Structure formats: structure tokens, C-alpha cells
Amino acid sequence: MASEAPSPAVPGAPPRDKGPIESIAGQIPYLSSRDHALLRRMYLTGRHEADGVVAALLVRAKVKVPTDPLGFAPWRLLAHCAALLSGTGKAHPHANGPQLGSRLHEIGLSENRLMRLVSARGSGLEAQVIRAMRMLAQHGKAPVNLHTLFGLIGHDPDQAEAARIRIAKDYYAAEARSEEGTSSDD
């Protein structure tokens, strides 16, 4: 009887000892160009060709693939956002340090747009999240902490509210730091 040695790390395999968000984000840069493009364009095309890619990401991340569309939607949106942030250069979209609210302030997101993001619900939230992620990607402000994003788009109302508060707190903290820096230079 041969002993089973752990399989070596394979590009695209979920990182060991990581949670599902880190695993999904870690897989994004290793996707084929076709799969990566499908994830990045899924909301533009309105087609669901990328759902198989999302399901494969979930399986490799050891997440039970939801069979109902409502349960699948947050994972689908997370994969799309991670692919947007990854960009065509396939950079890693997630890191625990850079907070979403701080990054949004760095790109000059208006307070009005921030309020739209943190107050939106349902399909309006989906649209605001996609817009914010596209803006971050255009400004090259990846990676970000995707845990906050998933808290915002997931189905747990308490986590969503905590994510809204976290995003706003980090945005305004970044704003205060930049104002202090500006006033001290005068």
C-alpha cells in the first residue's frame, strides 16, 4: 500500500490552508485567457457562459456550489469583481491589507458615489459594486481586501451592514489623512 503524498501545488489550485475568498482570488491569475475574459465580461454580455468557470472556482475552493440562482449570485459577482481587479495582466486581486474604502478614496471616488454604493440594495447594489470595481481596475488600485466586498454582496444582512460601515469608515479615514497631509504642507 503506497502512502499518499500531498499533491504538489498546481497553478490554479486553491491555496492550501486559505479560506474560499483567498482561494478564488488566488485562482484568478492562473485561469486560461478565455476563462478570465469570460469572468471579466459576464455582466457586459449578459450571458451566463462564465457560470461554469465560477462553479469550478468554487469546487476548487471547497465551497459547496449553490444550486439556486440567489445563492450563486454573490459568488458569481465576487468572481467577476476579482477578474476585473486582476485585469488583463492577471494580477492578484486580493490582499488582506488594502481596504476597499481607502482604495475608493485613493481613486477620487466622490462622496455621492460612495453613498450610492453603501446605501444600495439588490440589483442596484450589484450595479454600484461593478462600477466601483471597474473604476478601481482602471486606476490600477488592486489588490483590495475582498472579504469586505463579499460581506457587502453576500446574503447575511449583519455582515452586509458591517461591510457598509467598514467601507465608509475607511473612506473617511483616508480622506482625513489626506486633508491632514494637505494642511500640514501649507
C-alpha positions in Angstrom: 0.0 0.0 0.0 1.6 3.2 -1.2 1.4 6.2 1.1 -0.4 9.2 -0.4 1.9 12.1 -0.6 0.3 15.5 -0.8 0.0 16.7 -4.4 2.3 19.5 -5.4 0.9 23.0 -5.8 -0.7 23.3 -9.3 -1.2 26.7 -10.9 -4.9 27.5 -10.5 -5.3 25.2 -7.5 -6.7 26.8 -4.3 -4.0 27.9 -1.9 -3.7 25.5 1.0 -5.0 26.5 4.4 -6.8 29.5 2.9 -10.4 30.5 3.0 -12.7 30.4 0.0 -12.2 34.1 -0.9 -8.4 33.8 -0.8 -8.7 30.6 -2.8 -10.9 32.1 -5.5 -8.8 35.2 -5.8 -5.7 33.1 -5.9 -7.0 31.1 -8.8 -8.0 34.1 -11.0 -4.5 34.9 -12.3 -4.0 31.3 -13.4 -7.2 30.9 -15.4 -6.9 30.5 -19.1 -7.2 33.7 -21.1 -10.7 32.5 -22.3 -12.0 31.8 -18.8 -10.5 35.1 -17.4 -12.1 37.0 -20.2 -15.5 35.3 -19.7 -15.4 36.3 -16.0 -14.4 39.9 -16.8 -17.2 40.3 -19.4 -20.0 38.3 -17.9 -22.0 41.4 -16.8 -21.4 43.2 -20.1 -22.6 40.4 -22.3 -25.5 39.4 -20.0 -24.7 35.8 -20.9 -24.0 33.1 -18.3 -21.2 31.2 -20.1 -18.9 32.1 -17.2 -21.1 30.3 -14.6 -19.2 27.1 -15.3 -16.0 28.9 -14.6 -17.4 30.2 -11.3 -18.6 26.8 -10.3 -15.1 25.3 -11.0 -13.6 28.1 -8.9 -16.0 27.2 -6.0 -15.3 23.5 -6.3 -11.5 24.1 -6.1 -12.1 26.4 -3.2 -14.0 23.6 -1.4 -17.3 25.7 -1.4 -20.5 23.8 -2.0 -21.8 25.2 -5.2 -25.2 26.7 -4.6 -27.9 25.2 -6.8 -30.3 28.1 -6.6 -29.6 31.4 -8.5 -30.0 33.5 -5.4 -27.3 31.6 -3.5 -25.0 31.5 -6.6 -25.2 35.3 -7.3 -22.8 36.6 -4.6 -20.1 34.1 -5.7 -20.7 35.0 -9.3 -20.3 38.7 -8.6 -17.2 38.1 -6.4 -15.5 36.1 -9.2 -16.4 38.9 -11.7 -15.0 41.6 -9.5 -11.8 39.6 -8.8 -11.4 39.1 -12.5 -11.9 42.9 -13.1 -9.4 43.8 -10.5 -7.0 41.2 -11.8 -7.0 43.0 -15.2 -5.5 41.8 -18.4 -2.2 41.4 -16.7 -3.7 38.8 -14.4 -2.5 40.4 -11.2 -3.6 39.1 -7.8 -6.9 40.9 -6.9 -6.9 40.2 -3.1 -4.7 41.2 -0.2 -5.8 41.5 3.4 -4.2 44.9 3.9 -5.6 47.4 1.3 -9.1 48.3 2.4 -11.9 48.9 -0.1 -12.9 52.2 1.3 -9.4 53.5 1.3 -8.8 52.4 -2.3 -12.0 54.1 -3.3 -10.8 57.4 -1.8 -7.4 57.0 -3.5 -9.1 56.9 -6.9 -11.1 60.0 -6.2 -14.5 58.4 -5.8 -16.9 61.1 -4.9 -18.8 61.1 -1.6 -22.0 60.9 -3.6 -20.9 57.8 -5.4 -19.7 56.3 -2.1 -23.2 56.9 -0.6 -24.8 55.2 -3.6 -22.5 52.2 -3.1 -23.1 51.8 0.7 -26.9 52.5 0.5 -27.7 50.4 -2.5 -29.5 47.0 -2.2 -30.4 44.3 -4.6 -29.7 44.8 -8.3 -28.8 48.4 -7.5 -26.0 47.2 -5.3 -24.8 44.9 -8.0 -24.6 47.8 -10.4 -22.8 50.0 -7.9 -20.3 47.3 -7.0 -19.5 46.6 -10.6 -19.0 50.3 -11.3 -16.7 50.7 -8.3 -14.6 47.7 -9.2 -14.2 48.9 -12.8 -13.1 52.3 -11.5 -10.5 50.6 -9.2 -9.3 48.4 -12.1 -9.0 51.4 -14.4 -6.9 53.2 -11.8 -4.7 50.1 -11.2 -5.8 50.0 -7.5 -5.7 46.3 -6.9 -5.3 44.3 -4.8 -8.0 45.1 -2.3 -9.5 43.2 0.7 -12.2 41.1 -1.0 -13.6 40.0 2.4 -15.2 43.4 2.8 -16.6 43.2 -0.7 -18.1 39.7 -0.1 -19.6 40.8 3.2 -21.3 43.6 1.3 -22.7 41.4 -1.5 -23.4 38.3 0.5 -26.7 37.2 2.0 -26.0 37.9 5.6 -27.6 41.3 6.5 -25.4 41.8 9.5 -22.3 41.2 7.5 -23.6 43.5 4.8 -24.2 46.3 7.3 -20.8 45.8 8.9 -19.2 46.0 5.4 -21.1 49.2 4.6 -19.8 50.7 7.8 -16.3 49.5 7.2 -16.2 50.9 3.6 -17.5 54.3 4.8 -15.1 54.3 7.8 -12.1 53.5 5.7 -13.1 56.0 3.0 -13.5 58.9 5.5 -10.3 57.9 7.4 -8.4 58.1 4.2 -10.0 61.4 3.5 -9.0 62.7 6.9 -5.4 61.5 6.4 -5.2 63.3 3.0 -6.6 66.5 4.5 -4.1 66.4 7.3 -1.3 65.9 4.8 -2.6 68.8 2.7 -3.0 71.2 5.6 0.4 70.4 7.1 2.1 71.2 3.7 0.6 74.7 3.6 
